Amino acid sequence: MTDSFAKPPRGWPAVIAPALALLLLAALRPLAVPDEGRYADISRWMLVSGDWLTPRLDGLPFFHKPPLTHWLQAASMAVLGVTPWAARVPGVLLATLMLAGVSLAGRRLADAALARRATWMLGASGGFLIGGQYVNHDIGVAAWIASAIWCFVFALWDGERPHAGWARAGFAACALGLLTKGLIGVALPGLVIGAWVLATRQWRKLLHLPWLSGLALFALIALPWFWRAGERYPGLWSYLFGVQQFTRYTGSGFNNEQPWWFYGAACALLMFPWAFFAAGDGVARLRALGTRQPPADSPHRRLAVLCWIWLAAIVLFFSLPRSKLIGYILPVLPPLALLAALGWQRALGQRRWADRAFVALVLGAATLPAVLTVMAPRIEAGKLSDDVALALACRAAPGDAVYVIGGYPMDLAFVAQTQTPLRVVRDWPRERTEAGDNWRRELFEAGDFDPAAAARILLEPPALARAVNQPGAWLLAPRTPDAALRPLMEGWQPVFAGHAWSLYRSAAPSAKGPEAPQHEGLPGCHAHGGKQRQP
């Protein structure tokens, strides 16, 4: 590297520059569906309803995950407005926390040069520049898991007794991980630290951790929500921990089944091209084990042992279930970045041209995620409902009833900023017997926690025959409805045809009369300047 790139003051430009790039990229694309539309609107609904205890999907209690992500996103939208960028800001900040953790850990456990290189590698990766801007729980729990591991490592790294302050910070990070995505926020730091202290024969230090004060801090942070929500919604604990976590981990009836090698390929993709330098470091260390001379116990070797244990434990943990998603593996990005920096130093550190090559690779690695982000609106256009959402927002009144058939447009409520839940029309008794791991199951299982709300929101087909003569009623249907849906649409008047969805209104005249304004508009219309885009 050039001196200005390789030796920034205190190493913080290696954190700040990628964070600013991520903040910019987060503003350049609409919400992806289904996940971003779902989780962003759960947070928006928390803000609209004023109920910060209960995450809600389309107005129904949604307990797939604990609420910390939604608290942060709702708070962000309260300050910055209801936009995709505002929903992404908490994820950007948490990704930056993970990046800063790599910088700090590299400095404390090894040296500044390694820390800077690893930080640039992570900051220029797809895992950071794409995973850090995605609206879901994955980057948040990854940041808290990594923070918890680093805190316990700092507490145990030197001396005969642990550092109590760092250990307590580790307990707090575990509590925040639990509040973000459940048990893995505690289980994965425990798995990594447990394997590491056993492998390095430090287990006696665990006896001297500040267990009493640490667990008290953990309970103070994590338990109040579970207690209050469990009181309001009986069965929440068994559903969240039993069905959505334990059964999803051990069961075989869930979506996204992938082969055993999936996460190896995911690591290579998320940390491209740096993961190959990490693999080179691993191969070199395996070869060294075959020599008779024992390796020197240097800081780099100690750090490598920790990082390989961290990487192997989490990859193995997530490879066991059949259901696999790429975002699950984000907690391994910090050790991968440090191993890649060690591999670079081993392979190219003494080459005269290595600094220039590193700069070129950083720029090249960051370019691909940036291009994908810029292209996302075009790639996702056929799946999104933002065009019809804006058409609805500029025509409907806040209290109008909006019915949906033939699917569920996850991003529509967020873009239109509807003020009442969408009324989803299906044969719900049949769905209970046939629905797999999909949005339909999400809705009716959420409705089981609030049957009165479900009775108003999850409707059966005869409801459309009554609604067609109801003033201020709207219908959303797929742009190309199948034959089974067409009889349900009889009498509804077409208003707007979008890329994926079409908007209809009821045949009844407005109750306000011909001289009164026909609508007040939804907040989503005003947020876009009152302008309706054409399909």
Backbone torsions as a table, in degrees:
resi	resn	phi	psi	omega
1	MET	NA	156.9	169.7
2	THR	-70.8	160.5	-176.5
3	ASP	-61.2	-39.3	-178.1
4	SER	-66.4	-30.6	-179.6
5	PHE	-85.4	-38.0	-173.7
6	ALA	-80.2	-25.7	-174.0
7	LYS	-129.1	60.9	176.1
8	PRO	-68.5	149.5	-178.8
9	PRO	-59.7	123.3	177.8
10	ARG	61.4	2.6	176.5
11	GLY	77.7	-0.8	-174.3
12	TRP	-70.8	-28.8	173.8
13	PRO	-56.9	-29.7	177.4
14	ALA	-67.6	-19.2	174.2
15	VAL	-93.9	-45.8	-171.7
16	ILE	-69.4	-44.6	-176.5
17	ALA	-61.4	-49.7	176.2
18	PRO	-62.5	-35.6	179.5
19	ALA	-63.3	-42.0	178.1
20	LEU	-66.2	-39.8	176.7
21	ALA	-62.3	-41.9	178.5
22	LEU	-64.3	-40.7	178.7
23	LEU	-61.8	-38.0	177.2
24	LEU	-69.1	-47.3	-179.2
25	LEU	-60.6	-32.8	-178.7
26	ALA	-65.0	-15.7	-178.9
27	ALA	-96.4	-0.5	-166.9
28	LEU	-100.6	2.0	-176.9
29	ARG	-144.8	155.7	175.5
30	PRO	-75.0	174.1	176.5
31	LEU	-65.8	132.9	172.6
32	ALA	-80.2	152.9	178.7
33	VAL	-118.4	148.1	5.9
34	PRO	-89.6	-25.1	-165.5
35	ASP	-63.4	-50.2	-177.3
36	GLU	-64.4	-40.7	177.3
37	GLY	-61.2	-41.9	-179.5
38	ARG	-64.2	-54.4	-171.8
39	TYR	-73.6	-32.4	176.4
40	ALA	-66.9	-39.2	-177.9
41	ASP	-75.8	-29.4	172.9
42	ILE	-59.1	-43.0	178.9
43	SER	-68.0	-41.7	177.7
44	ARG	-62.1	-40.3	-179.3
45	TRP	-65.8	-34.3	175.4
46	MET	-60.6	-40.3	178.6
47	LEU	-69.6	-43.8	-178.0
48	VAL	-67.1	-42.1	-175.5
49	SER	-78.1	-24.5	-174.4
50	GLY	76.8	4.4	179.1
51	ASP	-97.2	98.9	-177.1
52	TRP	-89.9	0.2	176.6
53	LEU	-83.8	-36.2	-167.0
54	THR	-116.1	111.8	168.4
55	PRO	-65.5	137.2	-176.2
56	ARG	-131.3	133.0	172.3
57	LEU	-104.1	115.6	-176.1
58	ASP	52.0	40.5	177.1
59	GLY	83.3	-0.1	-177.4
60	LEU	-109.8	139.9	-177.5
61	PRO	-58.4	124.6	-172.7
62	PHE	-120.6	107.5	-172.3
63	PHE	-117.6	40.0	171.5
64	HIS	-70.3	-31.4	-177.3
65	LYS	-138.0	155.6	170.6
66	PRO	-66.0	176.5	-163.8
67	PRO	-97.1	-1.1	-169.7
68	LEU	-59.0	-42.4	178.3
69	THR	-57.3	-42.1	-177.9
70	HIS	-72.9	-34.6	174.1
71	TRP	-59.5	-45.9	-177.9
72	LEU	-66.9	-43.5	-179.6
73	GLN	-68.2	-39.8	177.8
74	ALA	-64.5	-41.2	177.8
75	ALA	-63.8	-40.2	177.6
76	SER	-62.0	-43.7	179.5
77	MET	-68.8	-30.9	176.4
78	ALA	-63.2	-32.3	-178.6
79	VAL	-90.5	-41.8	-170.0
80	LEU	-104.2	-5.9	-177.6
81	GLY	97.8	163.1	-177.7
82	VAL	-87.0	89.8	178.8
83	THR	-138.9	158.8	174.5
84	PRO	-57.3	-37.8	-179.2
85	TRP	-62.9	-43.9	179.3
86	ALA	-62.9	-37.4	177.7
87	ALA	-66.2	-26.1	-177.1
88	ARG	-88.7	-18.6	-174.9
89	VAL	-57.2	-44.6	177.9
90	PRO	-59.0	-39.0	177.1
91	GLY	-64.1	-38.7	177.0
92	VAL	-61.1	-43.7	-179.0
93	LEU	-66.2	-39.0	179.4
94	LEU	-71.1	-37.0	174.0
95	ALA	-62.0	-37.9	177.4
96	THR	-66.4	-36.2	174.3
97	LEU	-59.9	-43.3	178.7
98	MET	-64.0	-40.5	178.5
99	LEU	-64.6	-43.6	178.3
100	ALA	-63.9	-33.3	177.3
101	GLY	-62.5	-39.3	177.4
102	VAL	-64.3	-43.1	179.7
103	SER	-62.2	-47.3	-178.8
104	LEU	-66.0	-44.8	-178.2
105	ALA	-65.1	-42.1	178.6
106	GLY	-59.6	-38.8	180.0
107	ARG	-71.2	-44.8	-175.5
108	ARG	-72.0	-35.3	-171.9
109	LEU	-100.0	-16.0	-179.7
110	ALA	-137.5	-100.3	-179.6
111	ASP	-154.1	165.5	-173.7
112	ALA	-64.8	-38.4	-178.2
113	ALA	-63.5	-44.4	177.8
114	LEU	-63.9	-40.5	-179.6
115	ALA	-61.2	-45.8	-179.6
116	ARG	-62.6	-44.0	-178.1
117	ARG	-64.2	-45.0	179.6
118	ALA	-63.7	-37.3	-179.7
119	THR	-66.5	-43.1	176.6
120	TRP	-64.3	-38.1	179.5
121	MET	-62.1	-47.1	178.9
122	LEU	-67.1	-42.7	-178.2
123	GLY	-65.6	-23.1	179.2
124	ALA	-99.5	14.5	-176.8
125	SER	-96.6	158.4	174.3
126	GLY	-65.5	-32.6	178.1
127	GLY	-58.8	-38.4	178.9
128	PHE	-81.9	-48.3	-171.4
129	LEU	-77.9	-21.0	174.0
130	ILE	-106.8	-50.3	179.5
131	GLY	-60.6	-32.8	-178.6
132	GLY	-73.3	-15.6	-179.9
133	GLN	-106.5	2.8	-175.1
134	TYR	-87.2	131.7	-176.3
135	VAL	-83.2	90.3	168.0
136	ASN	-160.8	-165.4	-173.9
137	HIS	-91.6	-5.9	-167.3
138	ASP	-69.5	-47.7	-177.6
139	ILE	-68.4	-32.6	179.2
140	GLY	-65.8	-49.3	-179.0
141	VAL	-68.4	-33.0	176.6
142	ALA	-62.4	-41.4	179.9
143	ALA	-65.4	-42.0	-180.0
144	TRP	-71.3	-36.9	176.5
145	ILE	-62.2	-48.3	179.3
146	ALA	-61.7	-42.4	179.7
147	SER	-62.8	-41.9	178.8
148	ALA	-62.6	-44.3	-179.9
149	ILE	-62.4	-46.7	180.0
150	TRP	-61.2	-41.0	-178.9
151	CYS	-62.2	-45.1	178.7
152	PHE	-68.5	-35.1	176.2
153	VAL	-64.0	-45.6	177.6
154	PHE	-59.1	-37.2	-179.3
155	ALA	-67.7	-32.2	-171.7
156	LEU	-105.4	-6.2	-168.5
157	TRP	-64.5	-46.4	-175.7
158	ASP	-123.8	157.9	173.5
159	GLY	83.8	167.3	179.9
160	GLU	-80.4	-27.5	-179.0
161	ARG	-119.8	147.2	-179.2
162	PRO	-66.9	155.7	173.0
163	HIS	-81.1	115.6	-172.0
164	ALA	-65.0	-38.0	-177.4
165	GLY	-63.9	-46.7	177.7
166	TRP	-64.3	-38.0	179.9
167	ALA	-63.6	-42.8	178.3
168	ARG	-63.8	-38.4	175.8
169	ALA	-61.7	-35.0	176.3
170	GLY	-65.1	-41.6	176.0
171	PHE	-61.5	-40.5	179.2
172	ALA	-65.0	-41.9	178.3
173	ALA	-63.8	-37.8	175.7
174	CYS	-62.0	-40.1	178.5
175	ALA	-62.8	-41.1	178.7
176	LEU	-68.7	-34.8	173.7
177	GLY	-64.2	-41.2	176.4
178	LEU	-61.0	-41.7	179.6
179	LEU	-71.5	-16.6	-179.6
180	THR	-88.1	-49.1	-174.2
181	LYS	-143.0	15.7	173.5
182	GLY	92.6	-148.5	-166.1
183	LEU	-63.4	-27.3	-179.2
184	ILE	-65.7	-21.8	176.6
185	GLY	-64.5	-20.9	176.6
186	VAL	-106.8	-42.0	-173.3
187	ALA	-65.2	-41.9	-175.4
188	LEU	-72.0	-44.0	172.3
189	PRO	-58.9	-40.0	178.5
190	GLY	-63.9	-40.4	179.3
191	LEU	-63.5	-47.8	-177.0
192	VAL	-66.3	-49.5	-178.0
193	ILE	-65.3	-40.2	178.9
194	GLY	-61.7	-46.0	179.0
195	ALA	-64.5	-37.6	-178.0
196	TRP	-68.5	-45.9	-178.0
197	VAL	-68.4	-31.0	176.2
198	LEU	-70.8	-43.6	-178.8
199	ALA	-66.2	-31.0	-178.4
200	THR	-102.1	8.4	174.4
201	ARG	58.3	44.5	177.2
202	GLN	-111.9	14.7	-169.5
203	TRP	-61.3	-24.7	179.7
204	ARG	-64.7	-27.3	178.7
205	LYS	-63.0	-28.8	-179.4
206	LEU	-60.1	-30.0	-179.6
207	LEU	-64.4	-23.8	-175.7
208	HIS	-100.9	7.0	173.7
209	LEU	-64.2	152.4	179.0
210	PRO	-77.2	70.2	-173.0
211	TRP	-60.5	-43.7	-175.6
212	LEU	-63.9	-54.7	-179.3
213	SER	-69.5	-34.4	179.9
214	GLY	-66.1	-45.7	178.9
215	LEU	-68.4	-33.1	176.1
216	ALA	-63.9	-42.0	177.4
217	LEU	-64.8	-42.8	176.8
218	PHE	-56.8	-48.7	-178.2
219	ALA	-64.9	-39.7	-179.5
220	LEU	-62.2	-36.2	-178.9
221	ILE	-81.6	-46.1	-166.3
222	ALA	-90.7	-34.4	-165.5
223	LEU	-82.2	-29.0	-176.3
224	PRO	-55.2	-43.5	-179.1
225	TRP	-64.5	-46.3	-178.6
226	PHE	-60.4	-36.0	179.6
227	TRP	-68.4	-50.2	-176.9
228	ARG	-66.1	-45.6	-178.4
229	ALA	-67.2	-36.2	178.0
230	GLY	-65.4	-34.3	176.2
231	GLU	-66.2	-40.9	-177.9
232	ARG	-74.6	-35.4	-175.1
233	TYR	-124.1	89.0	177.1
234	PRO	-57.7	139.1	-177.7
235	GLY	93.2	-5.3	-178.5
236	LEU	-61.1	-45.8	-175.2
237	TRP	-62.6	-44.3	-178.5
238	SER	-68.2	-32.8	179.3
239	TYR	-72.9	-49.2	-176.0
240	LEU	-67.5	-51.2	-176.5
241	PHE	-84.1	-38.0	-176.1
242	GLY	-78.7	-55.8	-175.0
243	VAL	-79.8	-54.3	-171.2
244	GLN	-77.3	-15.7	-179.5
245	GLN	-117.8	-64.6	-176.1
246	PHE	-65.0	-50.3	-178.3
247	THR	-66.4	-38.8	178.6
248	ARG	-64.5	-34.2	179.5
249	TYR	-72.9	-40.1	-173.7
250	THR	-95.8	-18.1	-172.6
251	GLY	-83.6	174.8	-178.8
252	SER	-125.1	7.8	-176.1
253	GLY	-101.6	23.0	-176.9
254	PHE	-110.5	163.8	-177.1
255	ASN	-70.6	174.5	171.2
256	ASN	65.2	40.4	174.4
257	GLU	-68.5	132.2	-177.2
258	GLN	-136.2	160.0	179.3
259	PRO	-72.3	170.3	-174.0
260	TRP	-63.2	-29.6	-175.0
261	TRP	-86.2	5.4	-173.2
262	PHE	-56.1	-44.6	-174.7
263	TYR	-76.6	-21.9	170.5
264	GLY	-64.1	-44.9	177.3
265	ALA	-66.6	-36.5	179.7
266	ALA	-63.8	-40.7	178.6
267	CYS	-62.3	-43.2	178.8
268	ALA	-62.5	-37.6	-178.6
269	LEU	-73.5	-46.5	-176.2
270	LEU	-68.5	-29.0	-179.6
271	MET	-115.1	31.4	178.2
272	PHE	-70.5	135.0	-2.4
273	PRO	-92.7	5.8	-169.1
274	TRP	-66.6	-28.0	-177.9
275	ALA	-59.4	-27.0	-179.6
276	PHE	-70.9	-30.3	174.8
277	PHE	-71.4	-35.4	174.5
278	ALA	-63.0	-42.7	177.9
279	ALA	-62.2	-39.4	177.5
280	GLY	-61.8	-39.0	176.6
281	ASP	-63.0	-40.9	179.5
282	GLY	-64.4	-42.1	179.1
283	VAL	-62.6	-43.5	-179.3
284	ALA	-63.0	-38.9	-179.2
285	ARG	-71.1	-34.5	175.8
286	LEU	-65.2	-39.5	178.1
287	ARG	-65.0	-37.5	-179.1
288	ALA	-65.2	-28.1	179.4
289	LEU	-65.3	-23.7	-179.0
290	GLY	-82.1	-6.5	178.0
291	THR	-85.7	158.8	-178.1
292	ARG	-78.7	-26.1	-176.4
293	GLN	-79.9	122.9	179.8
294	PRO	-67.4	141.9	-179.8
295	PRO	-68.3	147.3	177.8
296	ALA	-67.7	142.8	-177.5
297	ASP	-86.7	69.7	-178.2
298	SER	-86.7	165.2	175.3
299	PRO	-58.0	-37.1	179.3
300	HIS	-64.5	-40.8	179.5
301	ARG	-67.5	-42.8	178.6
302	ARG	-60.1	-41.8	178.5
303	LEU	-66.0	-40.3	179.2
304	ALA	-62.6	-41.1	178.1
305	VAL	-59.7	-47.2	177.9
306	LEU	-58.3	-47.8	-174.3
307	CYS	-67.6	-39.0	178.1
308	TRP	-67.3	-37.8	176.0
309	ILE	-64.2	-45.2	178.6
310	TRP	-57.9	-50.9	-178.2
311	LEU	-61.8	-48.5	-176.1
312	ALA	-66.3	-41.5	-176.9
313	ALA	-63.0	-44.2	-176.0
314	ILE	-76.3	-39.4	176.8
315	VAL	-61.5	-43.6	178.5
316	LEU	-63.6	-42.9	-178.6
317	PHE	-57.8	-45.6	-176.3
318	PHE	-85.1	-13.5	178.6
319	SER	-80.8	-19.1	-177.2
320	LEU	-68.0	-44.4	179.0
321	PRO	-68.9	157.1	176.2
322	ARG	-75.1	-36.1	-179.2
323	SER	-79.1	125.4	-177.0
324	LYS	-138.6	134.8	174.2
325	LEU	-127.0	144.3	-172.9
326	ILE	-63.9	-31.6	-178.7
327	GLY	-66.7	-21.7	-179.5
328	TYR	-61.2	-28.7	-170.8
329	ILE	-89.2	2.9	-179.4
330	LEU	-56.6	-28.9	178.7
331	PRO	-62.7	-12.6	179.2
332	VAL	-90.9	-2.1	-179.0
333	LEU	-61.1	-43.0	179.8
334	PRO	-59.1	-50.6	179.1
335	PRO	-65.3	-34.0	177.5
336	LEU	-61.2	-41.8	-179.9
337	ALA	-63.3	-42.6	180.0
338	LEU	-69.6	-38.3	176.3
339	LEU	-66.4	-37.3	177.0
340	ALA	-63.8	-39.8	177.5
341	ALA	-64.7	-39.5	175.5
342	LEU	-64.8	-40.6	178.3
343	GLY	-65.5	-39.3	176.1
344	TRP	-61.2	-47.4	-179.4
345	GLN	-60.2	-39.3	-179.4
346	ARG	-67.9	-42.3	-172.8
347	ALA	-86.2	-38.7	-169.5
348	LEU	-129.1	-0.2	-172.1
349	GLY	-57.8	-28.6	-176.7
350	GLN	-98.4	1.5	179.9
351	ARG	-77.5	140.1	-177.5
352	ARG	-65.8	-31.0	-176.1
353	TRP	-94.5	5.4	-173.5
354	ALA	-63.5	-37.0	-177.2
355	ASP	-64.6	-44.2	179.6
356	ARG	-66.4	-38.6	178.0
357	ALA	-63.5	-37.6	-179.5
358	PHE	-65.1	-43.6	177.9
359	VAL	-59.4	-45.4	-179.2
360	ALA	-62.7	-41.1	179.6
361	LEU	-67.8	-38.4	176.4
362	VAL	-59.5	-47.5	-179.5
363	LEU	-65.9	-41.1	179.1
364	GLY	-67.0	-41.8	-180.0
365	ALA	-63.2	-37.4	-178.7
366	ALA	-76.1	-21.6	-176.9
367	THR	-68.3	-40.6	-176.8
368	LEU	-61.9	-49.1	176.0
369	PRO	-60.8	-35.7	179.0
370	ALA	-65.2	-42.1	179.1
371	VAL	-65.0	-43.3	178.7
372	LEU	-61.6	-37.9	178.9
373	THR	-65.6	-44.2	-179.6
374	VAL	-65.1	-35.1	-178.7
375	MET	-81.8	-11.6	-173.6
376	ALA	-55.6	-43.3	-179.8
377	PRO	-57.6	-37.2	179.3
378	ARG	-73.7	-39.3	-179.4
379	ILE	-66.1	-39.3	-174.8
380	GLU	-89.8	-4.3	-168.4
381	ALA	-54.3	-40.9	-176.4
382	GLY	-72.8	-8.6	-178.9
383	LYS	-103.9	-15.9	-169.9
384	LEU	-90.6	158.2	178.0
385	SER	-117.2	19.8	-174.7
386	ASP	-64.5	-31.0	180.0
387	ASP	-68.4	-46.7	179.4
388	VAL	-73.4	-27.2	175.7
389	ALA	-62.9	-41.3	179.3
390	LEU	-69.5	-36.3	175.8
391	ALA	-61.5	-42.9	177.4
392	LEU	-65.7	-45.1	-175.9
393	ALA	-60.7	-33.9	-177.3
394	CYS	-88.8	1.4	178.7
395	ARG	-119.5	-30.4	-171.0
396	ALA	-90.0	156.4	171.6
397	ALA	-92.7	156.9	-177.0
398	PRO	-55.6	-31.7	-177.1
399	GLY	-94.4	3.4	-178.7
400	ASP	-66.1	152.1	177.7
401	ALA	-91.5	128.9	179.7
402	VAL	-117.0	119.1	-179.2
403	TYR	-102.4	148.9	-179.6
404	VAL	-131.0	133.6	173.3
405	ILE	-131.1	156.5	172.8
406	GLY	78.1	12.4	-179.0
407	GLY	150.6	-163.7	178.5
408	TYR	-149.4	109.8	-178.6
409	PRO	-77.4	99.9	-170.7
410	MET	-62.1	-28.7	-176.3
411	ASP	-93.7	-8.4	-170.8
412	LEU	-67.0	-46.8	-176.7
413	ALA	-61.7	-37.1	180.0
414	PHE	-67.9	-46.5	-177.4
415	VAL	-67.1	-45.4	179.6
416	ALA	-74.4	-21.8	-174.7
417	GLN	57.2	53.8	176.8
418	THR	-61.5	150.8	-177.1
419	GLN	-105.7	-7.6	175.1
420	THR	-131.6	154.9	-179.0
421	PRO	-63.4	148.7	169.7
422	LEU	-67.8	144.2	178.9
423	ARG	-99.3	109.9	-170.0
424	VAL	-96.3	120.5	-173.6
425	VAL	-102.2	116.5	177.7
426	ARG	-149.2	170.5	169.0
427	ASP	-85.4	82.5	-170.5
428	TRP	-66.3	-37.2	174.7
429	PRO	-58.6	-39.1	177.7
430	ARG	-69.0	-39.5	179.9
431	GLU	-60.4	-34.1	-179.5
432	ARG	-64.3	-25.3	-179.7
433	THR	-95.7	-19.4	-172.3
434	GLU	-118.4	-22.7	-172.4
435	ALA	-65.6	136.6	175.3
436	GLY	-90.9	-148.1	179.7
437	ASP	-85.0	81.3	-173.1
438	ASN	-146.9	-176.2	-176.0
439	TRP	-64.0	-29.0	179.9
440	ARG	-66.5	-43.2	176.7
441	ARG	-64.8	-39.3	177.2
442	GLU	-56.0	-43.3	-176.7
443	LEU	-71.8	-47.5	-175.4
444	PHE	-73.9	-28.8	174.0
445	GLU	-70.6	-34.6	173.4
446	ALA	-64.5	-39.9	179.1
447	GLY	-63.7	-24.6	178.5
448	ASP	-65.1	-23.7	177.1
449	PHE	-81.3	-14.5	178.6
450	ASP	-147.4	76.9	-175.3
451	PRO	-58.9	-33.0	-179.4
452	ALA	-65.7	-44.0	177.2
453	ALA	-66.5	-39.8	179.7
454	ALA	-60.8	-34.7	179.7
455	ALA	-65.4	-26.4	178.6
456	ARG	-89.8	-20.8	-170.6
457	ILE	-107.5	-41.5	-178.5
458	LEU	-98.0	98.3	-170.8
459	LEU	-109.8	160.0	177.3
460	GLU	-102.1	163.1	-171.1
461	PRO	-50.5	-36.8	179.8
462	PRO	-57.4	-21.1	179.4
463	ALA	-62.1	-29.7	-179.5
464	LEU	-69.7	-33.2	178.9
465	ALA	-64.1	-31.9	176.7
466	ARG	-79.9	-36.9	-174.9
467	ALA	-71.3	-24.6	-176.3
468	VAL	-63.0	-22.7	177.5
469	ASN	-104.3	15.3	-177.9
470	GLN	-98.8	123.1	177.3
471	PRO	-60.8	143.3	176.9
472	GLY	71.9	28.8	177.6
473	ALA	-109.2	141.6	-178.0
474	TRP	-129.8	151.5	-179.3
475	LEU	-128.8	132.2	172.8
476	LEU	-109.6	130.9	179.5
477	ALA	-141.8	155.4	175.2
478	PRO	-55.6	146.5	-178.0
479	ARG	-57.9	-36.8	176.5
480	THR	-117.2	85.7	-176.8
481	PRO	-72.1	148.4	177.5
482	ASP	-79.3	174.0	-173.5
483	ALA	-61.8	-31.8	-178.1
484	ALA	-69.0	-24.6	-177.7
485	LEU	-86.8	-25.6	-172.4
486	ARG	-59.9	-39.6	177.3
487	PRO	-62.1	-30.3	179.6
488	LEU	-71.5	-18.5	-175.6
489	MET	-95.3	1.0	-177.8
490	GLU	-63.8	131.9	179.5
491	GLY	92.8	-16.3	178.7
492	TRP	-81.8	138.2	-174.4
493	GLN	-97.0	125.3	-179.6
494	PRO	-65.5	140.8	-178.6
495	VAL	-121.7	-45.1	-173.1
496	PHE	-156.0	136.3	177.0
497	ALA	-112.8	116.0	179.1
498	GLY	-96.6	-170.6	-179.1
499	HIS	-64.7	-42.4	-175.2
500	ALA	-119.3	-24.8	-174.8
501	TRP	-130.4	156.6	175.1
502	SER	-123.2	151.2	-178.1
503	LEU	-112.6	134.7	177.4
504	TYR	-128.5	158.7	174.3
505	ARG	-125.8	162.9	-178.9
506	SER	-70.5	160.5	-179.2
507	ALA	-78.2	-13.6	-176.0
508	ALA	-74.0	141.2	176.0
509	PRO	-68.7	160.4	179.2
510	SER	-64.0	141.0	179.1
511	ALA	-70.0	-13.8	-176.7
512	LYS	-80.5	-15.1	-179.5
513	GLY	92.0	161.3	-173.4
514	PRO	-68.8	-22.7	-177.0
515	GLU	-87.5	-16.1	-176.1
516	ALA	-89.1	155.1	174.2
517	PRO	-57.7	138.4	-174.2
518	GLN	-78.4	-19.8	179.7
519	HIS	-160.9	158.4	174.3
520	GLU	-95.6	-20.5	-176.6
521	GLY	85.5	148.9	175.8
522	LEU	-92.1	159.6	-178.4
523	PRO	-56.0	-29.2	179.5
524	GLY	-63.0	-29.5	176.9
525	CYS	-68.1	-47.1	-179.1
526	HIS	-66.5	-33.3	179.9
527	ALA	-64.7	-26.2	178.8
528	HIS	-103.4	21.7	176.9
529	GLY	72.9	16.4	178.5
530	GLY	72.3	15.8	-176.5
531	LYS	-103.8	132.3	179.6
532	GLN	-99.0	126.1	177.1
533	ARG	-78.9	150.2	178.5
534	GLN	-91.7	150.3	179.6
535	PRO	-69.5	NA	NA
